[in-house]
Amino acid sequence: MGRVRRYWSADEKRRICGETAVPGVSVAQVARRYSMNANLLFTWLRDPRFAPAPEGAVFLPVEVSPSPMADMAAAPSRASDRAGRVSVELSDGRRVVAEGRLDGEALGRMLRVWLS
């Protein structure tokens, strides 16, 4: 006899993933509660659409301003040759500035470590 494949709506996935954020509750416990494999729940938790927001997470205002270099008439270049600049200023006055060829993922990891 074959297994019956279940369908979980996006709202159900968010609710179930949210249960894993309760202190003292493990992913395995939540998976057993819903008769599902914990690996499926870990897959959902890696998806930003379903993962619960970290404790104390808030949205911050972002200001995007044109680069001073935008006024300069530059010769066409490949995207990989372009340098960039990112400046992040926090409400407490701390500032991070990264210049050059930027790897967005590496910059994000650095900021997460720095702000933790």
LUMSEDO-817882 format. One record per atom (N, C-alpha, C, O): chain; atom name; x, y, z. Coordinates in Angstrom, 3 decimals. Atoms other than C-alpha are relative to their C-alpha. Layout:
# LUMSEDO-817882
+---+----+----------+----------+----------+
| c |  a |       c1 |       c2 |       c3 |
+---+----+----------+----------+----------+
| A | CA |        X |        Y |        Z |
...
+---+----+----------+----------+----------+
***
This chain:
# LUMSEDO-817882
+---+----+----------+----------+----------+
| c |  a |       c1 |       c2 |       c3 |
+---+----+----------+----------+----------+
| A |  N |    0.840 |   -1.178 |    0.000 |
| A | CA |    0.000 |    0.000 |    0.000 |
| A |  C |    0.887 |    1.243 |    0.000 |
| A |  O |    1.784 |    1.357 |    0.835 |
| A |  N |   -0.820 |   -1.194 |    0.143 |
| A | CA |    1.472 |    3.367 |   -1.061 |
| A |  C |   -0.363 |    1.072 |    1.018 |
| A |  O |   -1.438 |    1.063 |    1.617 |
| A |  N |    0.213 |   -1.120 |   -0.908 |
| A | CA |    1.818 |    6.463 |    1.032 |
| A |  C |   -0.870 |    1.045 |   -0.665 |
| A |  O |   -0.823 |    1.222 |   -1.883 |
| A |  N |    0.818 |   -1.098 |    0.497 |
| A | CA |   -0.649 |    9.283 |    0.654 |
| A |  C |    0.811 |    1.282 |    0.151 |
| A |  O |    1.282 |    1.604 |    1.242 |
| A |  N |   -0.760 |   -1.250 |   -0.029 |
| A | CA |    1.076 |   12.526 |   -0.242 |
| A |  C |   -0.909 |    1.113 |    0.511 |
| A |  O |   -2.007 |    1.323 |   -0.005 |
| A |  N |    0.784 |   -1.093 |   -0.571 |
| A | CA |   -0.142 |   15.440 |    1.862 |
| A |  C |    0.408 |    1.326 |   -0.618 |
| A |  O |    1.546 |    1.504 |   -1.054 |
| A |  N |   -0.252 |   -1.354 |    0.492 |
| A | CA |   -0.414 |   19.030 |    0.724 |
| A |  C |   -0.094 |    0.956 |    1.179 |
| A |  O |   -1.075 |    0.943 |    1.922 |
| A |  N |   -0.013 |   -0.998 |   -1.062 |
| A | CA |    0.532 |   21.814 |    3.131 |
| A |  C |   -0.068 |    1.376 |   -0.653 |
| A |  O |    0.755 |    1.697 |   -1.510 |
| A |  N |    0.098 |   -1.356 |    0.547 |
| A | CA |   -0.601 |   25.354 |    2.328 |
| A |  C |    1.129 |    0.857 |    0.575 |
| A |  O |    1.758 |    0.484 |    1.565 |
| A |  N |   -1.050 |   -0.905 |   -0.481 |
| A | CA |    1.822 |   28.247 |    2.769 |
| A |  C |   -0.301 |    0.457 |    1.426 |
| A |  O |    0.613 |    0.572 |    2.242 |
| A |  N |    0.364 |   -0.414 |   -1.363 |
| A | CA |   -0.113 |   29.381 |    5.866 |
| A |  C |    0.270 |   -1.106 |    1.014 |
| A |  O |    0.739 |   -0.836 |    2.119 |
| A |  N |   -0.277 |    1.124 |   -0.896 |
| A | CA |    0.139 |   25.908 |    7.402 |
| A |  C |    1.496 |   -0.155 |    0.227 |
| A |  O |    1.935 |   -0.409 |    1.349 |
| A |  N |   -1.451 |    0.115 |   -0.125 |
| A | CA |    3.871 |   25.790 |    6.691 |
| A |  C |    0.540 |    1.072 |    0.941 |
| A |  O |    1.377 |    0.780 |    1.795 |
| A |  N |   -0.448 |   -1.080 |   -0.873 |
| A | CA |    4.382 |   29.198 |    8.355 |
| A |  C |   -0.378 |   -0.280 |    1.456 |
| A |  O |    0.427 |   -0.058 |    2.360 |
| A |  N |    0.468 |    0.284 |   -1.356 |
| A | CA |    2.316 |   28.147 |   11.392 |
| A |  C |    0.828 |   -1.114 |    0.626 |
| A |  O |    1.263 |   -1.002 |    1.772 |
| A |  N |   -0.772 |    1.135 |   -0.509 |
| A | CA |    4.134 |   24.819 |   11.774 |
| A |  C |    1.446 |    0.414 |    0.266 |
| A |  O |    2.011 |    0.055 |    1.299 |
| A |  N |   -1.373 |   -0.473 |   -0.205 |
| A | CA |    7.556 |   26.457 |   11.325 |
| A |  C |    0.066 |    0.921 |    1.212 |
| A |  O |    1.052 |    0.901 |    1.949 |
| A |  N |    0.035 |   -0.889 |   -1.155 |
| A | CA |    6.560 |   29.067 |   13.906 |
| A |  C |    0.024 |   -0.758 |    1.311 |
| A |  O |    0.548 |   -0.256 |    2.306 |
| A |  N |    0.015 |    0.805 |   -1.217 |
| A | CA |    6.010 |   26.307 |   16.452 |
| A |  C |    1.410 |   -0.427 |    0.407 |
| A |  O |    1.650 |   -0.720 |    1.579 |
| A |  N |   -1.374 |    0.394 |   -0.324 |
| A | CA |    9.725 |   25.447 |   16.234 |
| A |  C |    0.744 |    1.107 |    0.743 |
| A |  O |    1.791 |    0.850 |    1.338 |
| A |  N |   -0.666 |   -1.131 |   -0.646 |
| A | CA |   10.611 |   28.911 |   17.600 |
| A |  C |   -0.334 |    0.095 |    1.493 |
| A |  O |    0.251 |    0.913 |    2.202 |
| A |  N |    0.376 |   -0.024 |   -1.413 |
| A | CA |    8.980 |   28.215 |   20.981 |
| A |  C |    1.163 |   -0.564 |    0.822 |
| A |  O |    1.663 |   -1.647 |    0.520 |
| A |  N |   -1.111 |    0.500 |   -0.816 |
| A | CA |   11.686 |   27.878 |   23.653 |
| A |  C |   -0.300 |   -1.388 |    0.574 |
| A |  O |   -1.391 |   -1.638 |    1.086 |
| A |  N |    0.144 |    1.339 |   -0.549 |
| A | CA |   12.217 |   24.264 |   24.684 |
| A |  C |   -0.659 |   -1.005 |   -0.925 |
| A |  O |   -0.793 |   -2.175 |   -0.568 |
| A |  N |    0.649 |    0.898 |    0.960 |
| A | CA |   10.494 |   22.796 |   21.614 |
| A |  C |    0.985 |   -0.303 |   -1.117 |
| A |  O |    1.589 |    0.613 |   -1.676 |
| A |  N |   -0.940 |    0.383 |    1.058 |
| A | CA |   12.587 |   20.842 |   19.111 |
| A |  C |   -0.743 |   -0.195 |   -1.324 |
| A |  O |   -1.958 |   -0.388 |   -1.359 |
| A |  N |    0.562 |    0.246 |    1.334 |
| A | CA |   12.047 |   20.457 |   15.379 |
| A |  C |   -0.573 |   -1.414 |   -0.056 |
| A |  O |   -1.626 |   -1.638 |   -0.652 |
| A |  N |    0.478 |    1.390 |    0.002 |
| A | CA |   11.688 |   16.708 |   15.940 |
| A |  C |   -1.352 |   -0.124 |    0.699 |
| A |  O |   -2.218 |   -0.875 |    0.248 |
| A |  N |    1.287 |    0.040 |   -0.699 |
| A | CA |    8.865 |   17.273 |   18.432 |
| A |  C |   -1.125 |    0.533 |   -0.878 |
| A |  O |   -2.205 |   -0.055 |   -0.938 |
| A |  N |    1.017 |   -0.583 |    0.876 |
| A | CA |    6.975 |   19.489 |   16.006 |
| A |  C |   -0.291 |   -0.953 |   -1.151 |
| A |  O |   -1.449 |   -1.144 |   -1.523 |
| A |  N |    0.192 |    0.940 |    1.118 |
| A | CA |    7.532 |   17.000 |   13.172 |
| A |  C |   -0.852 |   -1.187 |    0.439 |
| A |  O |   -1.753 |   -1.604 |   -0.288 |
| A |  N |    0.813 |    1.120 |   -0.494 |
| A | CA |    6.148 |   14.144 |   15.295 |
| A |  C |   -1.445 |    0.421 |    0.211 |
| A |  O |   -2.362 |   -0.349 |   -0.074 |
| A |  N |    1.356 |   -0.503 |   -0.245 |
| A | CA |    3.136 |   16.272 |   16.244 |
| A |  C |   -0.845 |   -0.038 |   -1.278 |
| A |  O |   -2.052 |   -0.274 |   -1.228 |
| A |  N |    0.717 |   -0.039 |    1.280 |
| A | CA |    2.222 |   16.509 |   12.548 |
| A |  C |    0.252 |   -1.249 |   -0.847 |
| A |  O |   -0.093 |   -1.279 |   -2.028 |
| A |  N |   -0.295 |    1.273 |    0.697 |
| A | CA |    3.362 |   12.971 |   11.599 |
| A |  C |    0.735 |    0.251 |   -1.313 |
| A |  O |    0.347 |   -0.242 |   -2.372 |
| A |  N |   -0.794 |   -0.312 |    1.182 |
| A | CA |    5.955 |   14.310 |    9.207 |
| A |  C |    1.469 |   -0.238 |    0.296 |
| A |  O |    1.869 |   -0.342 |    1.456 |
| A |  N |   -1.433 |    0.180 |   -0.139 |
| A | CA |    9.653 |   13.808 |    8.600 |
| A |  C |    0.636 |    1.330 |    0.394 |
| A |  O |    0.305 |    2.367 |   -0.182 |
| A |  N |   -0.660 |   -1.225 |   -0.454 |
| A | CA |   11.853 |   16.344 |   10.417 |
| A |  C |    0.793 |    0.656 |   -1.133 |
| A |  O |    0.940 |    1.878 |   -1.148 |
| A |  N |   -0.746 |   -0.583 |    1.123 |
| A | CA |   13.903 |   16.797 |    7.216 |
| A |  C |   -0.866 |    0.923 |   -0.841 |
| A |  O |   -0.384 |    1.935 |   -1.350 |
| A |  N |    0.906 |   -0.875 |    0.742 |
| A | CA |   10.849 |   18.254 |    5.483 |
| A |  C |   -0.161 |    1.322 |    0.743 |
| A |  O |   -0.160 |    2.391 |    0.132 |
| A |  N |    0.142 |   -1.215 |   -0.802 |
| A | CA |   10.410 |   20.710 |    8.335 |
| A |  C |    1.275 |    0.846 |   -0.068 |
| A |  O |    1.192 |    2.072 |   -0.142 |
| A |  N |   -1.248 |   -0.758 |    0.153 |
| A | CA |   14.108 |   21.679 |    8.137 |
| A |  C |    0.064 |    0.674 |   -1.372 |
| A |  O |    0.580 |    1.786 |   -1.487 |
| A |  N |    0.043 |   -0.599 |    1.335 |
| A | CA |   13.618 |   22.300 |    4.400 |
| A |  C |   -0.863 |    1.259 |    0.019 |
| A |  O |   -0.483 |    2.290 |   -0.537 |
| A |  N |    0.874 |   -1.172 |   -0.108 |
| A | CA |   10.728 |   24.641 |    5.163 |
| A |  C |    0.682 |    1.114 |    0.790 |
| A |  O |    0.558 |    2.285 |    0.431 |
| A |  N |   -0.653 |   -1.011 |   -0.836 |
| A | CA |   12.775 |   26.423 |    7.848 |
| A |  C |    1.104 |    0.742 |   -0.747 |
| A |  O |    1.410 |    1.886 |   -0.412 |
| A |  N |   -1.015 |   -0.681 |    0.808 |
| A | CA |   15.496 |   27.214 |    5.285 |
| A |  C |   -0.627 |    0.965 |   -1.008 |
| A |  O |    0.058 |    1.838 |   -1.542 |
| A |  N |    0.699 |   -0.857 |    0.963 |
| A | CA |   12.892 |   28.883 |    3.058 |
| A |  C |   -0.451 |    1.274 |    0.715 |
| A |  O |   -1.224 |    1.190 |    1.669 |
| A |  N |    0.356 |   -1.239 |   -0.694 |
| A | CA |   12.547 |   32.578 |    4.032 |
| A |  C |   -1.502 |    0.290 |    0.024 |
| A |  O |   -1.960 |    1.088 |    0.842 |
| A |  N |    1.453 |   -0.220 |   -0.025 |
| A | CA |    8.829 |   32.458 |    3.203 |
| A |  C |   -0.657 |   -0.622 |    1.218 |
| A |  O |   -1.722 |   -0.176 |    1.645 |
| A |  N |    0.632 |    0.747 |   -1.085 |
| A | CA |    8.165 |   30.060 |    6.071 |
| A |  C |    0.739 |    0.105 |    1.331 |
| A |  O |    0.136 |   -0.100 |    2.384 |
| A |  N |   -0.799 |   -0.033 |   -1.224 |
| A | CA |   10.980 |   30.510 |    8.597 |
| A |  C |   -0.500 |    1.098 |    0.935 |
| A |  O |   -0.817 |    2.199 |    0.485 |
| A |  N |    0.421 |   -1.031 |   -0.950 |
| A | CA |    9.986 |   32.345 |   11.781 |
| A |  C |    1.059 |    1.092 |    0.091 |
| A |  O |    2.252 |    0.824 |   -0.054 |
| A |  N |   -0.923 |   -1.122 |   -0.131 |
| A | CA |   11.526 |   35.787 |   12.243 |
| A |  C |    0.832 |   -0.176 |    1.263 |
| A |  O |    0.307 |   -0.618 |    2.285 |
| A |  N |   -0.835 |    0.103 |   -1.203 |
| A | CA |   14.477 |   35.844 |   14.661 |
| A |  C |   -0.536 |    0.899 |    1.112 |
| A |  O |   -1.168 |    1.922 |    0.849 |
| A |  N |    0.444 |   -0.772 |   -1.164 |
| A | CA |   13.755 |   37.123 |   18.163 |
| A |  C |    0.539 |    1.419 |   -0.094 |
| A |  O |    1.734 |    1.623 |   -0.308 |
| A |  N |   -0.410 |   -1.394 |    0.018 |
| A | CA |   13.831 |   40.904 |   18.210 |
| A |  C |    0.239 |    0.558 |   -1.394 |
| A |  O |    0.739 |    1.675 |   -1.522 |
| A |  N |   -0.225 |   -0.482 |    1.370 |
| A | CA |   13.954 |   41.201 |   14.396 |
| A |  C |   -0.970 |    1.141 |   -0.311 |
| A |  O |   -2.157 |    1.061 |    0.005 |
| A |  N |    0.825 |   -1.137 |    0.391 |
| A | CA |   12.665 |   44.513 |   13.089 |
| A |  C |    0.450 |    0.467 |   -1.384 |
| A |  O |    1.585 |    0.230 |   -1.796 |
| A |  N |   -0.349 |   -0.602 |    1.275 |
| A | CA |   12.561 |   46.241 |    9.731 |
| A |  C |    0.603 |    1.370 |    0.277 |
| A |  O |    0.117 |    2.112 |    1.130 |
| A |  N |   -0.659 |   -1.283 |   -0.155 |
| A | CA |   14.878 |   49.218 |    9.442 |
| A |  C |   -0.208 |    0.833 |   -1.248 |
| A |  O |   -0.290 |    0.288 |   -2.349 |
| A |  N |    0.141 |   -0.839 |    1.190 |
| A | CA |   14.442 |   52.213 |    7.158 |
| A |  C |    1.276 |   -0.049 |   -0.839 |
| A |  O |    2.384 |   -0.123 |   -0.307 |
| A |  N |   -1.128 |    0.028 |    0.919 |
| A | CA |   16.673 |   52.178 |    4.102 |
| A |  C |   -0.099 |    1.205 |   -0.916 |
| A |  O |   -1.167 |    1.503 |   -1.451 |
| A |  N |   -0.045 |   -1.141 |    0.905 |
| A | CA |   17.720 |   55.205 |    2.103 |
| A |  C |    0.950 |   -0.342 |   -1.137 |
| A |  O |    2.107 |   -0.696 |   -0.907 |
| A |  N |   -0.819 |    0.282 |    1.174 |
| A | CA |   18.995 |   54.689 |   -1.427 |
| A |  C |    0.274 |    1.323 |   -0.688 |
| A |  O |   -0.652 |    2.041 |   -1.066 |
| A |  N |   -0.356 |   -1.259 |    0.653 |
| A | CA |   20.903 |   57.590 |   -2.927 |
| A |  C |    0.928 |   -0.302 |   -1.168 |
| A |  O |    1.660 |   -1.291 |   -1.148 |
| A |  N |   -0.857 |    0.247 |    1.157 |
| A | CA |   22.655 |   57.892 |   -6.262 |
| A |  C |    1.473 |    0.141 |    0.379 |
| A |  O |    1.841 |    0.926 |    1.254 |
| A |  N |   -1.437 |   -0.035 |   -0.226 |
| A | CA |   26.370 |   57.306 |   -6.323 |
| A |  C |    0.573 |    1.279 |   -0.594 |
| A |  O |    0.103 |    1.726 |   -1.640 |
| A |  N |   -0.652 |   -1.169 |    0.600 |
| A | CA |   28.606 |   60.361 |   -6.873 |
| A |  C |    0.607 |   -0.330 |   -1.361 |
| A |  O |    0.804 |    0.556 |   -2.193 |
| A |  N |   -0.580 |    0.419 |    1.275 |
| A | CA |   30.085 |   58.342 |   -9.728 |
| A |  C |   -1.043 |   -0.011 |   -1.116 |
| A |  O |   -0.679 |   -0.077 |   -2.291 |
| A |  N |    1.054 |    0.098 |    1.006 |
| A | CA |   26.701 |   58.296 |  -11.510 |
| A |  C |    0.044 |    1.163 |   -0.980 |
| A |  O |   -0.380 |    1.015 |   -2.126 |
| A |  N |   -0.051 |   -1.172 |    0.872 |
| A | CA |   27.306 |   61.796 |  -12.930 |
| A |  C |    1.127 |   -0.084 |   -1.017 |
| A |  O |    1.106 |    0.616 |   -2.029 |
| A |  N |   -1.142 |    0.116 |    0.908 |
| A | CA |   30.540 |   60.760 |  -14.597 |
| A |  C |   -0.384 |   -0.857 |   -1.197 |
| A |  O |   -1.015 |   -1.904 |   -1.053 |
| A |  N |    0.257 |    0.788 |    1.205 |
| A | CA |   30.285 |   59.571 |  -18.170 |
| A |  C |    1.104 |   -1.040 |   -0.111 |
| A |  O |    2.250 |   -0.724 |   -0.433 |
| A |  N |   -0.997 |    1.072 |    0.024 |
| A | CA |   32.022 |   56.230 |  -18.034 |
| A |  C |   -0.179 |   -0.832 |   -1.256 |
| A |  O |   -1.280 |   -0.959 |   -1.790 |
| A |  N |    0.064 |    0.901 |    1.144 |
| A | CA |   32.884 |   53.936 |  -20.890 |
| A |  C |   -0.741 |   -1.258 |    0.418 |
| A |  O |   -0.641 |   -1.677 |    1.572 |
| A |  N |    0.688 |    1.239 |   -0.361 |
| A | CA |   30.711 |   50.826 |  -21.032 |
| A |  C |    0.995 |   -1.039 |    0.505 |
| A |  O |    2.091 |   -1.188 |   -0.034 |
| A |  N |   -0.864 |    1.040 |   -0.547 |
| A | CA |   32.172 |   48.051 |  -18.960 |
| A |  C |   -0.838 |   -1.209 |    0.358 |
| A |  O |   -2.061 |   -1.130 |    0.480 |
| A |  N |    0.708 |    1.212 |   -0.403 |
| A | CA |   31.307 |   44.515 |  -18.033 |
| A |  C |   -0.426 |    0.157 |    1.446 |
| A |  O |    0.233 |    0.860 |    2.213 |
| A |  N |    0.497 |   -0.074 |   -1.366 |
| A | CA |   29.285 |   44.099 |  -14.837 |
| A |  C |    1.038 |   -0.489 |    0.995 |
| A |  O |    1.109 |    0.017 |    2.114 |
| A |  N |   -0.987 |    0.545 |   -0.930 |
| A | CA |   32.123 |   42.081 |  -13.307 |
| A |  C |    1.141 |    0.973 |    0.265 |
| A |  O |    1.880 |    0.799 |    1.234 |
| A |  N |   -1.069 |   -0.981 |   -0.184 |
| A | CA |   34.498 |   45.083 |  -13.721 |
| A |  C |   -0.430 |    1.170 |    0.878 |
| A |  O |    0.407 |    1.988 |    1.259 |
| A |  N |    0.504 |   -1.148 |   -0.755 |
| A | CA |   32.296 |   47.495 |  -11.766 |
| A |  C |    0.276 |   -0.162 |    1.483 |
| A |  O |    0.131 |   -1.248 |    2.045 |
| A |  N |   -0.192 |   -0.014 |   -1.448 |
| A | CA |   33.160 |   48.437 |   -8.218 |
| A |  C |   -1.224 |    0.655 |    0.620 |
| A |  O |   -1.915 |    1.438 |   -0.031 |
| A |  N |    1.152 |   -0.573 |   -0.670 |
| A | CA |   30.521 |   49.345 |   -5.680 |
| A |  C |    0.352 |    0.485 |    1.379 |
| A |  O |    1.470 |    0.304 |    1.861 |
| A |  N |   -0.174 |   -0.483 |   -1.364 |
| A | CA |   30.078 |   50.929 |   -2.315 |
| A |  C |   -1.314 |   -0.171 |    0.735 |
| A |  O |   -2.374 |    0.212 |    0.241 |
| A |  N |    1.161 |    0.159 |   -0.856 |
| A | CA |   27.686 |   50.017 |    0.466 |
| A |  C |    0.341 |    0.620 |    1.345 |
| A |  O |    1.382 |    0.323 |    1.930 |
| A |  N |   -0.190 |   -0.631 |   -1.296 |
| A | CA |   27.334 |   52.128 |    3.590 |
| A |  C |   -1.227 |   -0.302 |    0.846 |
| A |  O |   -2.352 |   -0.019 |    0.434 |
| A |  N |    1.097 |    0.329 |   -0.907 |
| A | CA |   25.218 |   50.926 |    6.521 |
| A |  C |    0.227 |    0.782 |    1.281 |
| A |  O |    1.261 |    0.630 |    1.932 |
| A |  N |   -0.094 |   -0.764 |   -1.244 |
| A | CA |   24.566 |   53.315 |    9.412 |
| A |  C |   -1.143 |   -0.420 |    0.906 |
| A |  O |   -2.309 |   -0.375 |    0.516 |
| A |  N |    0.989 |    0.465 |   -0.964 |
| A | CA |   22.783 |   52.018 |   12.500 |
| A |  C |   -0.496 |    1.157 |    0.862 |
| A |  O |    0.139 |    2.209 |    0.935 |
| A |  N |    0.599 |   -1.055 |   -0.803 |
| A | CA |   20.553 |   54.021 |   14.810 |
| A |  C |    0.891 |    0.421 |    1.163 |
| A |  O |    0.749 |    1.536 |    1.665 |
| A |  N |   -0.888 |   -0.365 |   -1.117 |
| A | CA |   23.248 |   53.943 |   17.533 |
| A |  C |    1.264 |    0.716 |   -0.487 |
| A |  O |    2.166 |    0.981 |    0.307 |
| A |  N |   -1.120 |   -0.751 |    0.543 |
| A | CA |   25.703 |   55.723 |   15.208 |
| A |  C |    1.106 |   -0.839 |   -0.617 |
| A |  O |    1.974 |   -0.301 |   -1.304 |
| A |  N |   -1.023 |    0.851 |    0.606 |
| A | CA |   27.819 |   52.718 |   14.219 |
| A |  C |   -0.207 |   -0.024 |   -1.508 |
| A |  O |   -1.338 |    0.052 |   -1.990 |
| A |  N |    0.074 |   -0.005 |    1.466 |
| A | CA |   28.641 |   52.592 |   10.501 |
| A |  C |    0.941 |   -1.045 |   -0.566 |
| A |  O |    2.051 |   -1.242 |   -0.071 |
| A |  N |   -0.819 |    0.954 |    0.746 |
| A | CA |   29.930 |   49.919 |    8.131 |
| A |  C |    0.020 |    0.481 |   -1.433 |
| A |  O |   -1.028 |    0.746 |   -2.021 |
| A |  N |   -0.147 |   -0.404 |    1.394 |
| A | CA |   31.295 |   50.918 |    4.735 |
| A |  C |    0.825 |   -1.074 |   -0.704 |
| A |  O |    1.913 |   -1.430 |   -0.250 |
| A |  N |   -0.721 |    0.988 |    0.799 |
| A | CA |   32.322 |   48.351 |    2.135 |
| A |  C |    0.137 |    0.546 |   -1.412 |
| A |  O |   -0.844 |    0.971 |   -2.021 |
| A |  N |   -0.257 |   -0.517 |    1.346 |
| A | CA |   33.921 |   49.401 |   -1.130 |
| A |  C |    0.707 |   -1.051 |   -0.834 |
| A |  O |    1.372 |   -1.942 |   -0.304 |
| A |  N |   -0.661 |    0.911 |    0.924 |
| A | CA |   35.139 |   47.553 |   -4.192 |
| A |  C |   -0.998 |   -0.965 |   -0.602 |
| A |  O |   -2.206 |   -0.731 |   -0.571 |
| A |  N |    0.881 |    1.034 |    0.539 |
| A | CA |   33.771 |   44.479 |   -5.875 |
| A |  C |   -0.650 |   -0.701 |    1.168 |
| A |  O |    0.034 |   -1.304 |    1.995 |
| A |  N |    0.715 |    0.493 |   -1.172 |
| A | CA |   31.096 |   43.359 |   -3.460 |
| A |  C |   -0.692 |   -1.326 |   -0.264 |
| A |  O |   -1.314 |   -1.530 |   -1.306 |
| A |  N |    0.730 |    1.264 |   -0.006 |
| A | CA |   29.797 |   39.892 |   -2.767 |
| A |  C |   -1.112 |    0.182 |    1.026 |
| A |  O |   -0.852 |    0.212 |    2.229 |
| A |  N |    1.135 |   -0.269 |   -0.875 |
| A | CA |   26.313 |   40.465 |   -1.338 |
| A |  C |   -0.162 |   -1.024 |    1.097 |
| A |  O |   -0.474 |   -0.668 |    2.233 |
| A |  N |    0.149 |    1.050 |   -1.014 |
| A | CA |   26.210 |   37.121 |    0.457 |
| A |  C |    1.069 |    0.142 |    1.079 |
| A |  O |    0.773 |    0.012 |    2.267 |
| A |  N |   -1.078 |   -0.159 |   -0.980 |
| A | CA |   29.593 |   37.688 |    2.112 |
| A |  C |   -0.251 |    1.226 |    0.866 |
| A |  O |   -0.022 |    1.184 |    2.075 |
| A |  N |    0.304 |   -1.213 |   -0.757 |
| A | CA |   28.575 |   41.210 |    3.138 |
| A |  C |   -1.122 |   -0.273 |    0.997 |
| A |  O |   -1.059 |    0.190 |    2.136 |
| A |  N |    1.100 |    0.344 |   -0.901 |
| A | CA |   25.336 |   39.853 |    4.626 |
| A |  C |    0.477 |   -0.838 |    1.175 |
| A |  O |    0.068 |   -0.602 |    2.312 |
| A |  N |   -0.547 |    0.827 |   -1.084 |
| A | CA |   27.229 |   37.202 |    6.619 |
| A |  C |    0.808 |    0.848 |    0.969 |
| A |  O |    0.708 |    0.684 |    2.184 |
| A |  N |   -0.813 |   -0.866 |   -0.842 |
| A | CA |   29.657 |   39.828 |    7.881 |
| A |  C |   -0.882 |    0.881 |    0.891 |
| A |  O |   -0.599 |    1.035 |    2.079 |
| A |  N |    0.893 |   -0.849 |   -0.787 |
| A | CA |   26.843 |   42.121 |    9.010 |
| A |  C |   -0.714 |   -0.797 |    1.077 |
| A |  O |   -0.870 |   -0.314 |    2.198 |
| A |  N |    0.682 |    0.830 |   -1.006 |
| A | CA |   25.006 |   39.270 |   10.772 |
| A |  C |    0.926 |   -0.289 |    1.173 |
| A |  O |    0.502 |   -0.235 |    2.328 |
| A |  N |   -0.951 |    0.290 |   -1.074 |
| A | CA |   28.153 |   38.382 |   12.730 |
| A |  C |    0.282 |    1.266 |    0.789 |
| A |  O |    0.315 |    1.233 |    2.019 |
| A |  N |   -0.348 |   -1.251 |   -0.638 |
| A | CA |   28.987 |   42.007 |   13.472 |
| A |  C |   -1.133 |    0.505 |    0.894 |
| A |  O |   -0.882 |    1.072 |    1.957 |
| A |  N |    1.144 |   -0.527 |   -0.751 |
| A | CA |   25.479 |   42.835 |   14.689 |
| A |  C |   -0.489 |   -0.941 |    1.086 |
| A |  O |   -1.329 |   -0.551 |    1.898 |
| A |  N |    0.486 |    0.942 |   -1.009 |
| A | CA |   25.003 |   39.725 |   16.821 |
| A |  C |    0.665 |    0.202 |    1.345 |
| A |  O |    0.361 |   -0.516 |    2.298 |
+---+----+----------+----------+----------+
***
